[in-house]
Amino acid sequence: MGTWRTAAGYVAGSIFVIGIIPITNALGGNQSAWIKFGFVIGILVILASVIAYAENRETSTESGAAVEVTEQTEEEMVPFLEAIGKLFHNKYWVLVLVMNLTASVIYGFAIVIPFVLFIFLSVSYTEEASCRTAS
């Protein structure tokens, strides 16, 4: 089921992306057209979310049969600092944390470096051009 869901997501996303520009051009192609389009899509997403929430019920299954929960077990409250300490003793959680932080830093550099280079190159180009005109 995961493969079909992924494929359907790609197809639906492609259709959505291909249709955005013609729809906004039909609405006028200016900023107000994009605002109208965003508003309509936002309303549709809210409606879909409300329908999905209202029409689904949460069930827990054990061996394919629905299980009725009769007892409510009370969870032990763990102090915050003790919970953080236990998290850092879990090597898999630490690995995921380090990889996510590394990915965030790399993505941040990937976004910032092109802009810094563009600004640096445009400043050096304008200084070079002004030196040429001065001489």
C-alpha positions as CSV (number, residue, x, y, z in Angstrom):
1,M,0.0,0.0,0.0
2,G,2.9,2.4,0.7
3,T,4.1,2.2,-2.9
4,W,0.6,3.0,-4.3
5,R,0.2,5.8,-1.9
6,T,3.5,7.3,-2.9
7,A,2.8,7.0,-6.6
8,A,-0.6,8.6,-6.2
9,G,1.0,11.4,-4.2
10,Y,3.5,12.0,-7.0
11,V,0.7,12.0,-9.6
12,A,-1.6,14.3,-7.6
13,G,1.3,16.6,-6.8
14,S,2.3,16.8,-10.5
15,I,-1.2,17.6,-11.6
16,F,-1.5,20.2,-8.9
17,V,1.8,21.9,-9.8
18,I,1.0,21.8,-13.6
19,G,-2.4,23.4,-12.9
20,I,-1.4,26.2,-10.6
21,I,-0.1,28.7,-13.3
22,P,-3.1,28.3,-15.7
23,I,-5.6,28.6,-12.8
24,T,-3.9,31.8,-11.5
25,N,-3.6,33.2,-15.0
26,A,-7.3,32.6,-15.5
27,L,-8.0,34.5,-12.3
28,G,-6.0,37.5,-13.5
29,G,-2.3,36.4,-13.1
30,N,-1.6,39.1,-10.5
31,Q,-1.1,39.1,-6.7
32,S,-4.8,39.1,-6.0
33,A,-5.2,36.0,-8.2
34,W,-2.6,34.2,-6.1
35,I,-4.3,35.3,-2.9
36,K,-7.7,34.0,-4.2
37,F,-6.1,30.7,-5.3
38,G,-4.4,30.3,-1.9
39,F,-7.6,31.1,0.0
40,V,-9.6,28.5,-2.0
41,I,-6.9,25.8,-1.6
42,G,-6.7,26.6,2.1
43,I,-10.5,26.2,2.5
44,L,-10.4,22.9,0.6
45,V,-7.6,21.6,2.8
46,I,-9.4,22.6,6.0
47,L,-12.6,20.9,4.7
48,A,-10.7,17.8,3.8
49,S,-9.0,17.7,7.2
50,V,-12.4,18.1,9.1
51,I,-14.0,15.4,7.0
52,A,-11.1,13.0,7.5
53,Y,-11.2,13.7,11.3
54,A,-15.0,13.4,11.5
55,E,-15.2,10.2,9.4
56,N,-12.4,8.2,11.0
57,R,-12.5,6.5,14.4
58,E,-9.5,5.3,16.3
59,T,-9.3,1.6,16.9
60,S,-6.7,-0.6,18.3
61,T,-6.4,-4.1,17.0
62,E,-4.8,-7.2,18.3
63,S,-4.6,-10.2,15.9
64,G,-7.1,-8.5,13.6
65,A,-9.9,-8.2,16.1
66,A,-10.9,-4.9,17.6
67,V,-10.0,-4.6,21.3
68,E,-12.1,-2.7,23.8
69,V,-10.0,-0.8,26.3
70,T,-11.6,-1.3,29.7
71,E,-8.8,-0.3,32.1
72,Q,-7.0,3.0,32.1
73,T,-3.5,2.5,33.4
74,E,-1.9,5.5,35.0
75,E,1.5,6.3,33.7
76,E,4.3,7.1,36.0
77,M,5.4,10.7,35.9
78,V,9.1,11.0,35.2
79,P,10.9,14.2,36.1
80,F,12.0,16.3,33.1
81,L,15.8,16.2,33.8
82,E,15.6,12.4,34.4
83,A,13.8,12.0,31.1
84,I,16.4,14.1,29.2
85,G,19.2,12.0,30.8
86,K,17.5,8.8,29.7
87,L,17.2,10.2,26.2
88,F,20.9,11.0,26.0
89,H,21.7,7.4,27.1
90,N,19.7,6.0,24.2
91,K,22.4,5.7,21.4
92,Y,19.8,5.6,18.6
93,W,18.1,8.8,19.8
94,V,21.5,10.5,20.0
95,L,22.4,9.2,16.4
96,V,19.1,10.6,15.0
97,L,19.6,13.9,16.9
98,V,23.2,14.3,15.5
99,M,22.1,13.4,12.0
100,N,19.2,15.9,12.1
101,L,21.4,18.6,13.4
102,T,24.0,17.9,10.7
103,A,21.4,17.9,8.0
104,S,19.9,21.2,9.2
105,V,23.4,22.8,9.2
106,I,24.2,21.5,5.7
107,Y,20.8,22.6,4.4
108,G,21.3,26.0,6.0
109,F,24.6,26.4,4.3
110,A,23.2,25.2,1.0
111,I,20.6,28.0,1.2
112,V,22.9,30.8,2.5
113,I,26.1,30.2,0.5
114,P,24.6,30.9,-3.0
115,F,23.2,34.2,-1.7
116,V,26.5,35.2,-0.1
117,L,28.3,34.4,-3.3
118,F,25.8,36.3,-5.3
119,I,26.2,39.4,-3.1
120,F,30.0,39.1,-3.0
121,L,30.3,38.6,-6.8
122,S,27.8,41.5,-7.6
123,V,29.7,43.8,-5.2
124,S,33.0,42.9,-6.7
125,Y,31.6,43.3,-10.2
126,T,30.2,46.8,-9.4
127,E,33.5,47.8,-7.8
128,E,35.4,46.6,-10.9
129,A,33.0,48.4,-13.2
130,S,33.3,51.6,-11.2
131,C,37.2,51.4,-11.4
132,R,37.0,51.0,-15.2
133,T,34.8,54.1,-15.5
134,A,37.0,56.2,-13.2
135,S,40.2,55.6,-15.2
